[in-house]
Amino acid sequence: MTSSTDSTDPTASGGLTLLHHPEHLAVVRLGPGSEIPAWATSATIFSITATADETSVVCARHGVPRKAKQEGPYVAFSVEGTLDLALTGVLSRILLPLAEAEVPVFTLATFDTDWVLVPVGQAGRATEAWRRAGFTVRPALEPEGS
């Protein structure tokens, strides 16, 4: 758990800033115990979650084989800053405006922050719903060299 001395609480000011990452992503279902293919790790963000029943991969859409069971394209929004793992209710605050606007989501989290994937065609609708709810939404900085 991150201590309050080395992280900021982005919820303290009452509003969150969400960073819009423009890369088109896919959510892919692989079988249980599948080897992770090279195409699955080529995005600026990728996530692999394995259970006894399946392996799910979030990755760049452009490299996914057409025959793979997949959904997308999605774009990702991340919470700016580092979230203390002891914070509660952050994800529900982020998702409520989207539920009210009927925007479907796929969520994931890293040690530092929460991520929300929305269908590419609904990114504008999601952005407007968040802005109406008091959030700031801005483009993510592109990695150097891209």
Backbone torsions as a table, in degrees:
resi	resn	phi	psi	omega
1	MET	NA	138.6	-179.2
2	THR	-81.4	137.1	179.1
3	SER	-82.7	160.1	-178.3
4	SER	-70.0	-12.4	179.2
5	THR	-81.5	-21.7	-179.4
6	ASP	-116.1	15.4	174.1
7	SER	-143.3	161.1	175.3
8	THR	-110.8	151.2	177.0
9	ASP	-95.8	100.4	-177.6
10	PRO	-65.8	-10.4	179.0
11	THR	-90.3	-8.9	-174.6
12	ALA	-62.3	-34.7	-177.2
13	SER	-81.6	-2.2	179.4
14	GLY	97.2	-21.4	179.8
15	GLY	-126.9	154.0	176.8
16	LEU	-109.7	152.7	170.9
17	THR	-108.3	127.8	177.6
18	LEU	-109.8	134.6	-180.0
19	LEU	-100.5	125.5	-178.3
20	HIS	-90.7	117.0	178.2
21	HIS	-99.9	119.2	-170.2
22	PRO	-79.8	-13.0	-176.8
23	GLU	-59.1	135.6	177.9
24	HIS	-80.0	126.8	-175.5
25	LEU	-116.7	161.9	174.2
26	ALA	-129.9	153.1	169.9
27	VAL	-109.9	120.6	-172.3
28	VAL	-119.5	137.5	176.8
29	ARG	-103.9	121.8	172.9
30	LEU	-110.0	165.0	178.9
31	GLY	-70.5	164.2	178.5
32	PRO	-60.9	137.6	177.9
33	GLY	71.6	14.1	-178.7
34	SER	-64.0	146.4	169.1
35	GLU	-68.1	145.9	179.8
36	ILE	-87.3	116.6	-178.7
37	PRO	-71.9	155.7	-178.4
38	ALA	-59.4	-35.5	-178.6
39	TRP	-63.1	-20.3	-176.6
40	ALA	-74.9	-15.7	-174.8
41	THR	-115.0	20.3	-174.4
42	SER	-96.1	2.4	-177.3
43	ALA	-93.3	167.1	174.6
44	THR	-70.8	-22.7	169.8
45	ILE	-132.9	133.6	170.6
46	PHE	-146.8	152.1	-178.9
47	SER	-142.0	139.7	178.3
48	ILE	-126.4	123.8	178.1
49	THR	-126.0	124.6	-178.0
50	ALA	-120.1	136.4	173.2
51	THR	-127.4	-179.1	177.3
52	ALA	-66.2	-21.2	-174.9
53	ASP	-101.0	-21.8	-175.3
54	GLU	-164.8	166.5	168.8
55	THR	-123.9	122.0	178.4
56	SER	-107.9	137.8	-178.6
57	VAL	-126.8	131.0	167.8
58	VAL	-105.5	125.6	-174.1
59	CYS	-157.4	176.6	176.0
60	ALA	-60.8	134.6	-176.9
61	ARG	-71.0	-34.5	-172.8
62	HIS	-61.0	-23.7	-177.7
63	GLY	-96.6	-4.7	-175.3
64	VAL	-76.2	128.3	177.1
65	PRO	-59.9	142.1	-177.1
66	ARG	-58.2	-32.3	-176.5
67	LYS	-79.9	-8.4	180.0
68	ALA	-69.6	143.2	175.5
69	LYS	-72.7	113.7	-172.9
70	GLN	-146.8	159.2	172.8
71	GLU	-127.3	150.1	178.0
72	GLY	141.1	-177.3	10.7
73	PRO	-83.0	150.7	176.1
74	TYR	-119.4	159.1	164.7
75	VAL	-120.3	154.3	-175.8
76	ALA	-107.2	146.2	171.1
77	PHE	-124.4	133.2	177.7
78	SER	-120.4	152.8	175.2
79	VAL	-76.0	128.5	178.8
80	GLU	-70.3	138.1	178.0
81	GLY	92.7	-178.4	-179.6
82	THR	-102.2	128.5	177.8
83	LEU	-95.6	130.4	174.5
84	ASP	-67.9	133.8	-177.6
85	LEU	-65.0	-13.5	178.4
86	ALA	-85.7	-9.3	179.2
87	LEU	-65.2	145.2	177.8
88	THR	-123.1	149.1	173.4
89	GLY	83.1	-0.5	-177.3
90	VAL	-64.3	-51.0	-177.9
91	LEU	-63.6	-37.9	178.8
92	SER	-65.2	-36.4	176.6
93	ARG	-64.0	-36.8	-179.5
94	ILE	-72.5	-38.7	-173.9
95	LEU	-82.0	-27.4	-177.0
96	LEU	-56.4	-49.6	179.2
97	PRO	-60.6	-31.6	179.0
98	LEU	-73.0	-39.2	176.6
99	ALA	-61.9	-43.6	178.9
100	GLU	-63.9	-32.2	178.4
101	ALA	-89.1	2.4	179.8
102	GLU	57.9	43.8	175.7
103	VAL	-100.4	118.7	178.6
104	PRO	-70.9	151.6	-176.8
105	VAL	-137.3	159.9	167.6
106	PHE	-132.8	124.5	-174.9
107	THR	-112.4	154.7	170.0
108	LEU	-153.7	167.9	-178.3
109	ALA	-139.3	151.1	171.2
110	THR	-114.7	-179.9	178.5
111	PHE	-59.4	-37.4	-174.6
112	ASP	-89.4	-31.2	-170.7
113	THR	-156.0	174.7	177.4
114	ASP	-104.2	148.0	179.9
115	TRP	-126.5	140.0	176.5
116	VAL	-126.8	123.4	175.8
117	LEU	-100.6	133.9	176.8
118	VAL	-128.3	151.8	177.2
119	PRO	-56.5	140.3	-178.1
120	VAL	-50.3	-44.4	-177.2
121	GLY	-68.4	-9.8	-179.8
122	GLN	-115.6	9.5	-179.3
123	ALA	-62.1	-40.9	178.1
124	GLY	-64.1	-41.4	178.3
125	ARG	-64.1	-41.1	177.6
126	ALA	-63.7	-45.1	179.9
127	THR	-59.1	-45.6	179.7
128	GLU	-64.6	-40.4	178.5
129	ALA	-62.0	-43.1	178.6
130	TRP	-65.9	-42.5	179.7
131	ARG	-63.0	-40.8	176.5
132	ARG	-61.8	-29.3	-179.7
133	ALA	-87.0	2.6	176.1
134	GLY	96.6	6.5	177.6
135	PHE	-84.5	155.6	169.5
136	THR	-100.5	134.0	176.6
137	VAL	-125.1	126.2	179.0
138	ARG	-142.9	160.5	178.7
139	PRO	-63.9	144.1	173.0
140	ALA	-74.9	149.7	175.0
141	LEU	-71.9	135.8	178.4
142	GLU	-73.3	145.3	176.4
143	PRO	-61.9	149.0	179.4
144	GLU	-60.9	143.1	177.8
145	GLY	85.3	4.5	179.3
146	SER	-101.4	NA	NA
